[in-house]
Amino acid sequence: MMLFDIGEKIKKERKRQKISQEKLAQELGMSRATISQIETGTVQEIGVRKLIRILDYLGLELRVRAAGSPPTLDELREESKQ
C-alpha cells in the first residue's frame, strides 16, 4: 500500500465521520495543509508517529504483511464495500 492509498483511506474515513481537515489538524496539533498533503499523497515526509496518531484518531489501523501476499478475506470484504 502506497502513501497515496493510505491518504485516500484517511480522507474517506474522515469524511464518513464528518470531520473537517481543520478539526482533525487542530485535534492532533498539525496544520490543515499537512492533513491535506497526506490525503492527496503529496506530503514530502511524514513520521510514523504522526501517521499513527491520525489513524488512531479515526479508528483506523496500519497493517504490515509480506509483499506479494494475496489479500486476506477481510481485505477482500473491505474492498467490496467500497
N, CA, C and O atoms as CSV, one atom per row, in Angstrom:
chain,resi,resn,atom,element,x,y,z
A,1,MET,N,N,0.853,-1.174,0.000
A,1,MET,CA,C,0.000,0.000,0.000
A,1,MET,C,C,0.900,1.238,0.000
A,1,MET,O,O,1.795,1.370,0.835
A,2,MET,N,N,0.656,2.110,-0.916
A,2,MET,CA,C,1.446,3.323,-1.043
A,2,MET,C,C,0.827,4.429,-0.184
A,2,MET,O,O,-0.330,4.342,0.227
A,3,LEU,N,N,1.618,5.463,0.076
A,3,LEU,CA,C,1.140,6.574,0.901
A,3,LEU,C,C,-0.121,7.197,0.308
A,3,LEU,O,O,-0.999,7.644,1.046
A,4,PHE,N,N,-0.214,7.229,-1.026
A,4,PHE,CA,C,-1.410,7.769,-1.673
A,4,PHE,C,C,-2.647,6.961,-1.271
A,4,PHE,O,O,-3.699,7.532,-0.984
A,5,ASP,N,N,-2.515,5.630,-1.252
A,5,ASP,CA,C,-3.637,4.771,-0.877
A,5,ASP,C,C,-4.043,4.991,0.577
A,5,ASP,O,O,-5.229,5.028,0.904
A,6,ILE,N,N,-3.047,5.134,1.438
A,6,ILE,CA,C,-3.325,5.390,2.856
A,6,ILE,C,C,-4.047,6.725,2.997
A,6,ILE,O,O,-5.020,6.840,3.742
A,7,GLY,N,N,-3.559,7.735,2.273
A,7,GLY,CA,C,-4.186,9.051,2.313
A,7,GLY,C,C,-5.634,9.024,1.863
A,7,GLY,O,O,-6.487,9.692,2.448
A,8,GLU,N,N,-5.910,8.249,0.818
A,8,GLU,CA,C,-7.292,8.128,0.339
A,8,GLU,C,C,-8.192,7.507,1.399
A,8,GLU,O,O,-9.325,7.948,1.590
A,9,LYS,N,N,-7.694,6.489,2.086
A,9,LYS,CA,C,-8.476,5.827,3.131
A,9,LYS,C,C,-8.705,6.768,4.313
A,9,LYS,O,O,-9.786,6.780,4.901
A,10,ILE,N,N,-7.682,7.557,4.659
A,10,ILE,CA,C,-7.820,8.544,5.730
A,10,ILE,C,C,-8.899,9.558,5.353
A,10,ILE,O,O,-9.778,9.861,6.160
A,11,LYS,N,N,-8.832,10.076,4.139
A,11,LYS,CA,C,-9.806,11.071,3.678
A,11,LYS,C,C,-11.220,10.494,3.695
A,11,LYS,O,O,-12.152,11.143,4.169
A,12,LYS,N,N,-11.376,9.291,3.184
A,12,LYS,CA,C,-12.700,8.659,3.139
A,12,LYS,C,C,-13.277,8.495,4.542
A,12,LYS,O,O,-14.452,8.784,4.768
A,13,GLU,N,N,-12.455,8.033,5.485
A,13,GLU,CA,C,-12.944,7.836,6.849
A,13,GLU,C,C,-13.213,9.161,7.536
A,13,GLU,O,O,-14.195,9.286,8.269
A,14,ARG,N,N,-12.359,10.156,7.314
A,14,ARG,CA,C,-12.577,11.479,7.905
A,14,ARG,C,C,-13.908,12.053,7.443
A,14,ARG,O,O,-14.677,12.581,8.247
A,15,LYS,N,N,-14.177,11.947,6.144
A,15,LYS,CA,C,-15.433,12.460,5.607
A,15,LYS,C,C,-16.618,11.648,6.111
A,15,LYS,O,O,-17.673,12.211,6.404
A,16,ARG,N,N,-16.458,10.324,6.217
A,16,ARG,CA,C,-17.538,9.487,6.726
A,16,ARG,C,C,-17.929,9.913,8.138
A,16,ARG,O,O,-19.106,9.896,8.498
A,17,GLN,N,N,-16.929,10.296,8.932
A,17,GLN,CA,C,-17.180,10.738,10.305
A,17,GLN,C,C,-17.557,12.225,10.382
A,17,GLN,O,O,-17.803,12.760,11.463
A,18,LYS,N,N,-17.595,12.875,9.223
A,18,LYS,CA,C,-17.945,14.302,9.142
A,18,LYS,C,C,-16.999,15.175,9.970
A,18,LYS,O,O,-17.426,16.061,10.709
A,19,ILE,N,N,-15.702,14.894,9.820
A,19,ILE,CA,C,-14.662,15.670,10.499
A,19,ILE,C,C,-13.942,16.482,9.427
A,19,ILE,O,O,-13.509,15.933,8.414
A,20,SER,N,N,-13.815,17.777,9.648
A,20,SER,CA,C,-13.110,18.623,8.678
A,20,SER,C,C,-11.603,18.433,8.828
A,20,SER,O,O,-11.114,17.992,9.868
A,21,GLN,N,N,-10.892,18.772,7.779
A,21,GLN,CA,C,-9.423,18.738,7.858
A,21,GLN,C,C,-8.946,19.668,8.974
A,21,GLN,O,O,-8.015,19.346,9.712
A,22,GLU,N,N,-9.599,20.823,9.085
A,22,GLU,CA,C,-9.216,21.802,10.110
A,22,GLU,C,C,-9.376,21.227,11.514
A,22,GLU,O,O,-8.486,21.380,12.351
A,23,LYS,N,N,-10.502,20.570,11.777
A,23,LYS,CA,C,-10.736,19.993,13.101
A,23,LYS,C,C,-9.726,18.887,13.391
A,23,LYS,O,O,-9.168,18.825,14.487
A,24,LEU,N,N,-9.491,18.017,12.415
A,24,LEU,CA,C,-8.524,16.933,12.602
A,24,LEU,C,C,-7.142,17.510,12.898
A,24,LEU,O,O,-6.446,17.046,13.801
A,25,ALA,N,N,-6.756,18.519,12.136
A,25,ALA,CA,C,-5.454,19.161,12.337
A,25,ALA,C,C,-5.350,19.769,13.737
A,25,ALA,O,O,-4.344,19.584,14.421
A,26,GLN,N,N,-6.387,20.495,14.163
A,26,GLN,CA,C,-6.372,21.119,15.484
A,26,GLN,C,C,-6.294,20.069,16.589
A,26,GLN,O,O,-5.521,20.213,17.537
A,27,GLU,N,N,-7.090,19.022,16.465
A,27,GLU,CA,C,-7.110,17.973,17.490
A,27,GLU,C,C,-5.757,17.291,17.643
A,27,GLU,O,O,-5.389,16.867,18.738
A,28,LEU,N,N,-5.017,17.188,16.541
A,28,LEU,CA,C,-3.748,16.458,16.560
A,28,LEU,C,C,-2.524,17.373,16.573
A,28,LEU,O,O,-1.390,16.894,16.546
A,29,GLY,N,N,-2.749,18.689,16.616
A,29,GLY,CA,C,-1.622,19.623,16.661
A,29,GLY,C,C,-0.823,19.659,15.372
A,29,GLY,O,O,0.399,19.807,15.393
A,30,MET,N,N,-1.516,19.524,14.253
A,30,MET,CA,C,-0.879,19.567,12.937
A,30,MET,C,C,-1.497,20.707,12.144
A,30,MET,O,O,-2.481,21.309,12.574
A,31,SER,N,N,-0.927,20.999,11.003
A,31,SER,CA,C,-1.527,22.014,10.142
A,31,SER,C,C,-2.550,21.361,9.218
A,31,SER,O,O,-2.461,20.171,8.916
A,32,ARG,N,N,-3.512,22.147,8.779
A,32,ARG,CA,C,-4.500,21.648,7.833
A,32,ARG,C,C,-3.816,21.270,6.528
A,32,ARG,O,O,-4.213,20.313,5.863
A,33,ALA,N,N,-2.778,22.033,6.163
A,33,ALA,CA,C,-2.036,21.739,4.931
A,33,ALA,C,C,-1.389,20.354,4.997
A,33,ALA,O,O,-1.363,19.630,4.001
A,34,THR,N,N,-0.870,19.990,6.166
A,34,THR,CA,C,-0.260,18.662,6.328
A,34,THR,C,C,-1.302,17.574,6.129
A,34,THR,O,O,-1.042,16.586,5.442
A,35,ILE,N,N,-2.487,17.746,6.726
A,35,ILE,CA,C,-3.563,16.769,6.570
A,35,ILE,C,C,-3.927,16.647,5.093
A,35,ILE,O,O,-4.081,15.541,4.576
A,36,SER,N,N,-4.062,17.780,4.421
A,36,SER,CA,C,-4.400,17.786,3.000
A,36,SER,C,C,-3.341,17.050,2.181
A,36,SER,O,O,-3.673,16.244,1.312
A,37,GLN,N,N,-2.082,17.325,2.454
A,37,GLN,CA,C,-0.994,16.674,1.718
A,37,GLN,C,C,-0.963,15.169,1.970
A,37,GLN,O,O,-0.677,14.394,1.057
A,38,ILE,N,N,-1.253,14.754,3.187
A,38,ILE,CA,C,-1.305,13.319,3.494
A,38,ILE,C,C,-2.434,12.670,2.697
A,38,ILE,O,O,-2.256,11.606,2.104
A,39,GLU,N,N,-3.588,13.316,2.689
A,39,GLU,CA,C,-4.751,12.750,1.998
A,39,GLU,C,C,-4.552,12.660,0.490
A,39,GLU,O,O,-5.089,11.758,-0.154
A,40,THR,N,N,-3.795,13.577,-0.072
A,40,THR,CA,C,-3.568,13.570,-1.523
A,40,THR,C,C,-2.288,12.846,-1.917
A,40,THR,O,O,-1.995,12.699,-3.104
A,41,GLY,N,N,-1.525,12.393,-0.925
A,41,GLY,CA,C,-0.283,11.673,-1.216
A,41,GLY,C,C,0.841,12.563,-1.685
A,41,GLY,O,O,1.798,12.081,-2.291
A,42,THR,N,N,0.746,13.864,-1.417
A,42,THR,CA,C,1.773,14.799,-1.871
A,42,THR,C,C,2.710,15.246,-0.752
A,42,THR,O,O,3.595,16.072,-0.976
A,43,VAL,N,N,2.521,14.708,0.442
A,43,VAL,CA,C,3.360,15.086,1.569
A,43,VAL,C,C,4.798,14.627,1.288
A,43,VAL,O,O,5.025,13.503,0.838
A,44,GLN,N,N,5.742,15.498,1.556
A,44,GLN,CA,C,7.143,15.167,1.296
A,44,GLN,C,C,7.650,14.096,2.256
A,44,GLN,O,O,8.284,13.125,1.845
A,45,GLU,N,N,7.364,14.286,3.526
A,45,GLU,CA,C,7.769,13.326,4.553
A,45,GLU,C,C,6.723,13.322,5.650
A,45,GLU,O,O,6.142,14.355,5.985
A,46,ILE,N,N,6.496,12.151,6.195
A,46,ILE,CA,C,5.598,12.060,7.348
A,46,ILE,C,C,6.176,11.017,8.283
A,46,ILE,O,O,6.531,9.915,7.866
A,47,GLY,N,N,6.264,11.375,9.536
A,47,GLY,CA,C,6.758,10.435,10.520
A,47,GLY,C,C,5.712,9.376,10.835
A,47,GLY,O,O,4.511,9.629,10.742
A,48,VAL,N,N,6.171,8.205,11.204
A,48,VAL,CA,C,5.264,7.108,11.531
A,48,VAL,C,C,4.382,7.490,12.708
A,48,VAL,O,O,3.189,7.185,12.701
A,49,ARG,N,N,4.930,8.144,13.708
A,49,ARG,CA,C,4.128,8.537,14.872
A,49,ARG,C,C,2.978,9.451,14.483
A,49,ARG,O,O,1.864,9.315,14.990
A,50,LYS,N,N,3.255,10.382,13.581
A,50,LYS,CA,C,2.222,11.316,13.129
A,50,LYS,C,C,1.133,10.546,12.386
A,50,LYS,O,O,-0.056,10.778,12.608
A,51,LEU,N,N,1.531,9.646,11.520
A,51,LEU,CA,C,0.564,8.850,10.765
A,51,LEU,C,C,-0.282,7.986,11.700
A,51,LEU,O,O,-1.496,7.884,11.521
A,52,ILE,N,N,0.343,7.374,12.678
A,52,ILE,CA,C,-0.378,6.527,13.630
A,52,ILE,C,C,-1.353,7.354,14.456
A,52,ILE,O,O,-2.444,6.876,14.768
A,53,ARG,N,N,-0.988,8.585,14.819
A,53,ARG,CA,C,-1.912,9.449,15.568
A,53,ARG,C,C,-3.166,9.741,14.754
A,53,ARG,O,O,-4.273,9.741,15.293
A,54,ILE,N,N,-2.995,9.990,13.460
A,54,ILE,CA,C,-4.146,10.246,12.592
A,54,ILE,C,C,-5.019,8.998,12.507
A,54,ILE,O,O,-6.238,9.068,12.665
A,55,LEU,N,N,-4.386,7.869,12.259
A,55,LEU,CA,C,-5.131,6.613,12.142
A,55,LEU,C,C,-5.878,6.294,13.433
A,55,LEU,O,O,-7.051,5.923,13.398
A,56,ASP,N,N,-5.200,6.436,14.573
A,56,ASP,CA,C,-5.844,6.176,15.871
A,56,ASP,C,C,-7.054,7.082,16.074
A,56,ASP,O,O,-8.113,6.623,16.503
A,57,TYR,N,N,-6.901,8.349,15.772
A,57,TYR,CA,C,-7.982,9.312,15.958
A,57,TYR,C,C,-9.217,8.904,15.154
A,57,TYR,O,O,-10.350,9.066,15.606
A,58,LEU,N,N,-8.975,8.370,13.955
A,58,LEU,CA,C,-10.082,7.997,13.079
A,58,LEU,C,C,-10.550,6.556,13.284
A,58,LEU,O,O,-11.501,6.109,12.643
A,59,GLY,N,N,-9.880,5.837,14.178
A,59,GLY,CA,C,-10.268,4.450,14.425
A,59,GLY,C,C,-9.776,3.496,13.357
A,59,GLY,O,O,-10.384,2.452,13.121
A,60,LEU,N,N,-8.681,3.851,12.712
A,60,LEU,CA,C,-8.081,3.008,11.676
A,60,LEU,C,C,-6.788,2.400,12.201
A,60,LEU,O,O,-6.256,2.834,13.222
A,61,GLU,N,N,-6.288,1.393,11.495
A,61,GLU,CA,C,-5.007,0.794,11.873
A,61,GLU,C,C,-4.196,0.511,10.618
A,61,GLU,O,O,-4.742,0.359,9.525
A,62,LEU,N,N,-2.902,0.443,10.795
A,62,LEU,CA,C,-1.971,0.142,9.718
A,62,LEU,C,C,-1.536,-1.307,9.872
A,62,LEU,O,O,-1.118,-1.721,10.953
A,63,ARG,N,N,-1.633,-2.071,8.806
A,63,ARG,CA,C,-1.229,-3.476,8.845
A,63,ARG,C,C,-0.016,-3.685,7.967
A,63,ARG,O,O,0.152,-3.012,6.950
A,64,VAL,N,N,0.837,-4.629,8.366
A,64,VAL,CA,C,2.026,-4.956,7.603
A,64,VAL,C,C,1.960,-6.434,7.237
A,64,VAL,O,O,1.643,-7.278,8.075
A,65,ARG,N,N,2.264,-6.737,5.975
A,65,ARG,CA,C,2.315,-8.134,5.543
A,65,ARG,C,C,3.375,-8.261,4.464
A,65,ARG,O,O,3.837,-7.263,3.911
A,66,ALA,N,N,3.749,-9.469,4.175
A,66,ALA,CA,C,4.792,-9.710,3.182
A,66,ALA,C,C,4.354,-9.195,1.814
A,66,ALA,O,O,3.200,-9.353,1.418
A,67,ALA,N,N,5.283,-8.585,1.108
A,67,ALA,CA,C,4.993,-8.081,-0.228
A,67,ALA,C,C,4.596,-9.241,-1.136
A,67,ALA,O,O,5.187,-10.320,-1.090
A,68,GLY,N,N,3.597,-8.996,-1.949
A,68,GLY,CA,C,3.160,-10.010,-2.892
A,68,GLY,C,C,2.198,-11.034,-2.317
A,68,GLY,O,O,1.710,-11.907,-3.034
A,69,SER,N,N,1.924,-10.928,-1.016
A,69,SER,CA,C,0.980,-11.863,-0.410
A,69,SER,C,C,-0.417,-11.594,-0.951
A,69,SER,O,O,-0.789,-10.441,-1.170
A,70,PRO,N,N,-1.189,-12.651,-1.167
A,70,PRO,CA,C,-2.561,-12.417,-1.620
A,70,PRO,C,C,-3.361,-11.722,-0.521
A,70,PRO,O,O,-3.059,-11.878,0.663
A,71,PRO,N,N,-4.373,-10.961,-0.909
A,71,PRO,CA,C,-5.184,-10.277,0.112
A,71,PRO,C,C,-5.900,-11.282,1.001
A,71,PRO,O,O,-6.237,-12.388,0.577
A,72,THR,N,N,-6.121,-10.874,2.228
A,72,THR,CA,C,-6.864,-11.715,3.161
A,72,THR,C,C,-8.352,-11.608,2.841
A,72,THR,O,O,-8.774,-10.721,2.100
A,73,LEU,N,N,-9.130,-12.506,3.397
A,73,LEU,CA,C,-10.583,-12.473,3.203
A,73,LEU,C,C,-11.159,-11.156,3.718
A,73,LEU,O,O,-12.040,-10.574,3.086
A,74,ASP,N,N,-10.660,-10.684,4.869
A,74,ASP,CA,C,-11.124,-9.402,5.419
A,74,ASP,C,C,-10.820,-8.248,4.469
A,74,ASP,O,O,-11.648,-7.356,4.286
A,75,GLU,N,N,-9.633,-8.266,3.864
A,75,GLU,CA,C,-9.268,-7.201,2.929
A,75,GLU,C,C,-10.168,-7.231,1.693
A,75,GLU,O,O,-10.577,-6.182,1.195
A,76,LEU,N,N,-10.470,-8.419,1.203
A,76,LEU,CA,C,-11.368,-8.534,0.048
A,76,LEU,C,C,-12.768,-8.041,0.384
A,76,LEU,O,O,-13.411,-7.375,-0.427
A,77,ARG,N,N,-13.236,-8.371,1.583
A,77,ARG,CA,C,-14.554,-7.900,2.014
A,77,ARG,C,C,-14.580,-6.380,2.099
A,77,ARG,O,O,-15.540,-5.742,1.666
A,78,GLU,N,N,-13.516,-5.802,2.662
A,78,GLU,CA,C,-13.435,-4.348,2.801
A,78,GLU,C,C,-13.438,-3.682,1.429
A,78,GLU,O,O,-14.102,-2.664,1.235
A,79,GLU,N,N,-12.701,-4.248,0.478
A,79,GLU,CA,C,-12.658,-3.679,-0.863
A,79,GLU,C,C,-14.022,-3.747,-1.539
A,79,GLU,O,O,-14.387,-2.842,-2.290
A,80,SER,N,N,-14.769,-4.798,-1.281
A,80,SER,CA,C,-16.085,-4.939,-1.921
A,80,SER,C,C,-17.086,-3.919,-1.381
A,80,SER,O,O,-18.075,-3.611,-2.047
A,81,LYS,N,N,-16.837,-3.392,-0.179
A,81,LYS,CA,C,-17.715,-2.382,0.415
A,81,LYS,C,C,-17.514,-1.023,-0.255
A,81,LYS,O,O,-18.398,-0.168,-0.208
A,82,GLN,N,N,-16.367,-0.830,-0.869
A,82,GLN,CA,C,-16.026,0.483,-1.411
A,82,GLN,C,C,-16.658,0.738,-2.728
A,82,GLN,O,O,-16.463,1.805,-3.310
